[in-house]
Amino acid sequence: MGVRAAHPLEVVGSRARKLSLAALALSGLGVMASTWMIVASDGDSSQVVWPLVVAPVVICLLPVLSPHSRVRIGATFALGASCIVAMFSIGFTQLPALGAAVAAAIREEP
């Protein structure tokens, strides 16, 4: 008879919120990969628009802070647009985050 320790994601709430957190984590990993690709390349990194590189993390943070379905859907479209705009450079690093965001957006609340 002891106290049962809750899994860290059990306190988070709904499945859509968990998927939004997963999208945020995947987006952070994507930004780290993008930053590594930019810095490791031989190109001039002073011409990189860094707010656009970090924008997917900010976009994925919105549904975590405000867990309404309209915010999740809007963030999914914004992340998709970001992936399309940057597809030939670093946009592909955000595709896993986009997949999690789409799953969170279509997930119905209980």
N, C-alpha and C positions, 0 to 999 in steps of 0.2 A: 504494500500500500504506500505508494510514493506519489510524488507530484510528477505528472507527465509534462515533459518539455515539449512545447509546440515547435513544429517546423517553422523556420523563419518566414516562409511564404504563406503559411496558414493564417497569419494575422493580417495579411495584406487584404484579403477580401475575395472579390469575385474573380472568376477565371479571366474575364476581360482585363481586369486590373493587373493580374499576373502577366498576361501577354503584353500589356503596355510596359511593364517593368522589363520584360524580356527584350522588347523593341528598344528600350532605352539602353540596356546593357549592350546589345548587338550594335547599336548605333555608336556607342562609345568605342567599341572595338574597331568598328569601321573607320572612325575618325583617327584612331591611333594608327591603323594600317595606312590610311591616306597620308597622314603626316610623315610616316616612315618613308613612303614612296616619294613624297615631295622632297624630303631632306636628303634621301639617298641618291636621288637623280643628279645628273650633272648639270641640270638646268639652273636658272637664276630663281631662287626661292623668294627673292625680294618682290617679285611681281605677282606672287600668289595673293589672292583675296582671302585672307584667313577667316573673316566672318562667314564666308560661304562654305568654307571647309568645316566649320564648327556648327553651322546652322542645323544639320540633321539632329544633333544632340538636343538643341533647344526645342526643335519641333517635337521630338519624342518625349521631352520632359513635360510638355503641356498636358497630355492625357493622364500623366501620373499625378500632376498637381490638381487637375480638375477632371475627375473621372466621369464626365457626362458623355453620352454616346455621340453627341454632335461634335464635341471636341476631339474624340477619337477619330471620327470620320474625317473631319477637317484636317487633322494632323496627318492622316494617311494620304490624303490627296496632296498636301504640301510636301510630304516626304517623297511621294511618287514624282512630283514635278521636279524636286531637287535631284532625284536620281536620273530623270530624263535629261535635264539641263547639263548635268556633269557626266553623262554616260560614257563619253569617250576619254575621260580623264580619270576621275576618282569616284564617279557615281556607282560603279559596280560594287564598291566596298560597302554600300548601304543597302544592297539587295536583301540580305538576311533580315535586317531591321525592318525593311518594307514588308517582307513576308509576315513577320510577327505583328506589325501594325495592321495589316489587312486582316489577319486572324482576330485581332482584338476588336477591330471595327465591325466585323460581321458577327461577333459573339453577342448573343442576346443576354441581357441581365436576367437573373432568376427572379 
